[in-house]
């Protein structure tokens, strides 16, 4: 099978180092992968073409790159699936600086992983023998521990694109691997110090829930889902003095008591009713909305039968149904 | 053609122009909309981060109401669509469905698993057909360069949104743009995040996203942006002046709700489409279309 690859290249040692696109057509087996095709390019066409790869079986996490605009492992992507109008477009992973061709600098990736202190930090009294962790708790962790640190999620994170200080999906999912571990944190397994740290700016509340990381992850880690679980843990542990926690609570209260969203009150409740400077900052937007007839009604009417919605909150949020750490 | 209508909170709140514009174009398309006045908010993914079971139960309640009417659900919000599709995907598991139905029993409701919530965008491409839509276009938006902006929840995750069975969903918005006579401006940001979910949490990042996408579309020559998501509209339109101030450059890119763009192409007036309610002035676009200024 002939495959045409459109590759974004970069040579730092060129006289005028700027990225450029280059096309290569190579012959690979019918069931070949994008990585097979890229290796062919290096072997048969241009020995200076650089990429990282090792295991060829989606275990080592070396060959993450953007294929047709979205991150993934080249070794896990069938070339026949990736061909669009006869071409496969390949770029280096995003949100990291390019060293050469498809090779990116992972320093920022590892810095963030180190920032969340990726090791168990038990605070309770030491057990006399080994720590006992239930099978259930370890099975729950198995999806997060499947992370191979390939950087696909970081590549496509929409927040990191505008804010390099964001901890990002890989580090936050890794943090959850510890906060959800019954051996980490206090005697009850609650990782209070970690959760407090992670509620700070650039942490768990800065995620937009865009699901790019869930789509990009080749190992089913679903980093965004872990970030949502971190938020729930933080609220449960009492770290509620953040705009994010207030936003979630205000949203939930509104639906519980009226059946739908009271947009007008959501903003002040999220930034905090006593946060005068932030509220004043929204005044021009509010006036603009008012003059354009876009301001939601001051009177927030309850939906018909909203009492039934409230009853569902009572039933589902009963203590036995609250999602908790599996101990 | 009749649907159980789920307008969502924002089309009746922060984007009140969307609801009447939808009603008007649906009338012309022969789409009958049956309201479900007691249907609750989907949870928009926010409630789900606190308690997924709770969110899924509220959506199952809406699905059961539509089943009782024996009608498919029509939404006009990418976020509602995505949250409903994700809930429906999880509710395919019989044990989970039974558990959720346990919470609905007191109200006399039971979800049998047959709901198929569909955004108007998908209804147009899959049920109405673009041929029929084309037949209703009396004022093609010829010469207008339009950038599509989908909204995260109507493009991810693809399994819950059943993209494999409905490959047209990946390009539905571009197909609409072409059908109403405008030219597609393809740009990287079309399936990215508008930043709305973090507006009150990290405004700087949220505004940076608005600036990035609108400026990218403008640089590629877009005259307007079109979105099937009212939450994206809120950020991209209402907060565009703030994003421009942060970016330190003017933007001025009109953002149209998908039904508004269709309505204009059907010959409906900018006033009827609620364009006067927009924060970013749409007059230059109207002038370009030869629609007389009021």
Interface residues (C-beta under 8 A of the other chain):
Chain A: X69 X158 X159 X161 X162 X163 X166 X201 X205 X206 X207 X208 X209 X210 X211 X212 X214 X215 X228 X231 X232 X235 X242 X243 X244 X247 X248 X251 X252 X254 X255 X259 X260 X261 X263 X264 X266 X267 X270 X271 X285 X288 X289 X292 X293 X294 X296 X297 X303 X304 X305 X306 X308 X309 X311 X312 X313 X315 X316 X317 X321 X322 X323
Chain B: X9 X10 X13 X14 X15 X16 X17 X37 X38 X39 X40 X41 X43 X44 X45 X46 X47 X48 X49 X50 X51 X52 X53 X54 X57 X58 X61 X103 X104 X106 X107 X152 X153 X156 X157 X158 X188 X192 X193 X195 X197 X198 X200 X201 X202 X204 X205 X206 X208 X209 X212 X238 X239 X241 X242 X276 X277 X278 X279
